[in-house]
Amino acid sequence: MAENVLQLQVPMRWGDMDAYGHINNVSIVRMLEEARVHAFGPPAGTGAPGAAIELPVFNDLPPNVQALVVEHRVKYASPLNYRNIPADVQLWVSAIKGASFTVAYAIVDPVTAVRCVRAETVLAFFDESASTLLRLAPAKKAMLEPLLGESPFR
């Protein structure tokens, strides 16, 4: 894990629960998305101003540039039971490459402190008007580097 891990709180919704009282696997992926938005901000042109953002990675994207999910990898280590309190989500960066970066996560049960989920999401910036991936700008790399750590799958 990275030296500087962002500690985030992501709500578990009643509707996220499956028939066994666990947070459904599809809802887990939604929670990862919520953690990314809490950490990096909503992509430019979406939503309205809200709470302070840890690192505004997505806020200043030029018009026609999208932050796209390239890949998800999720390991369910233990069921995350529904609770009416937010789950603890740890977020860091496990890789920074020329045209992509990988966000790593751990979702922890807020009561038992059991690590229920390990995951990674590969993201890339895509210029829709040119139909090409963009290389990561030095400023974006510099913003992400303090969060750089190991993959949760090592």
Secondary structure as the mmCIF struct_conf table of DSSP 4:
data_model
#
loop_
_struct_conf.conf_type_id
_struct_conf.id
_struct_conf.beg_label_comp_id
_struct_conf.beg_label_asym_id
_struct_conf.beg_label_seq_id
_struct_conf.end_label_comp_id
_struct_conf.end_label_asym_id
_struct_conf.end_label_seq_id
BEND BEND1 GLU A 3 ASN A 4
STRN STRN1 LEU A 6 VAL A 10
HELX_LH_PP_P HELX_LH_PP_P1 PRO A 11 ARG A 13
HELX_RH_3T_P HELX_RH_3T_P1 TRP A 14 ASP A 16
STRN STRN2 MET A 17 MET A 17
TURN_TY1_P TURN_TY1_P1 ALA A 19 TYR A 20
BEND BEND2 GLY A 21 GLY A 21
STRN STRN3 HIS A 22 ILE A 23
HELX_LH_PP_P HELX_LH_PP_P2 ASN A 24 ASN A 24
HELX_RH_AL_P HELX_RH_AL_P1 ASN A 25 PHE A 40
HELX_LH_PP_P HELX_LH_PP_P3 PRO A 42 PRO A 43
TURN_TY1_P TURN_TY1_P2 ALA A 44 GLY A 45
BEND BEND3 THR A 46 GLY A 47
BEND BEND4 ALA A 51 ALA A 51
BEND BEND5 GLU A 54 GLU A 54
TURN_TY1_P TURN_TY1_P3 VAL A 57 ASP A 60
HELX_LH_PP_P HELX_LH_PP_P4 LEU A 61 PRO A 62
TURN_TY1_P TURN_TY1_P4 PRO A 63 ASN A 64
STRN STRN4 VAL A 65 TYR A 76
BEND BEND6 SER A 78 SER A 78
STRN STRN5 ASN A 81 ASN A 81
BEND BEND7 ASN A 84 ILE A 85
HELX_LH_PP_P HELX_LH_PP_P5 PRO A 86 PRO A 86
STRN STRN6 ALA A 87 ILE A 96
BEND BEND8 GLY A 98 ALA A 99
STRN STRN7 SER A 100 VAL A 108
TURN_TY1_P TURN_TY1_P5 PRO A 110 THR A 112
STRN STRN8 ARG A 115 ASP A 127
TURN_TY1_P TURN_TY1_P6 GLU A 128 SER A 131
STRN STRN9 THR A 132 LEU A 134
HELX_LH_PP_P HELX_LH_PP_P6 ARG A 135 ALA A 137
HELX_RH_AL_P HELX_RH_AL_P2 PRO A 138 LEU A 144
HELX_RH_3T_P HELX_RH_3T_P2 GLU A 145 LEU A 147
STRN STRN10 LEU A 148 LEU A 148
TURN_TY1_P TURN_TY1_P7 PRO A 152 PHE A 153
#
